[in-house]
């Protein structure tokens, strides 16, 4: 599972630096609170993977617009943080509802989620993975609402809510 987690972190950073569009028709509203600081959410991307009877989706969001050129190369990112929420469910489509946030060392089951906080403090280590918490997610297509609380090993907590239309990244294998 640790190798899967490392793959997910690399994928998240790759996606934010190599996919998207500067002519976006998506917009998000919300905020996160971490370590005593409240930060707005204004930009985000969404991808989903369906493989061998299981579904996973990744939501990436931040406070700063991310701009890309026509070759999908990063033009501008001045953000201070990135939140990555990864959900897992049985079946071949999104299942709205409550998800248990688990440690990335745990095996995933139906309706589990990972939450990773990436900021300047922990980016080189691949981000700070939550060890527990709760997530509620609703929506369909490209429009979703996420509300979450994530607990970290060092005792800090991340709370947040975000809603709106996410930019979609299509991944095929």
Secondary structure, 3 states (H helix, E strand, C coil): CHHHHHHHHHHHHHHHHHCCCCCCCCEEEEEEEECCEEEEECEEEEEEEEECCEEEEEEEEECCCCEECCCCCEEECCCCEEEEEEEEEECCCCCCEEEEEECCCCCCCCCEEEEEEEECCCHHHCCEECCEEEEEEEEECCEEEEEEEEECCCCCEEEEEEEEECEEEECCC
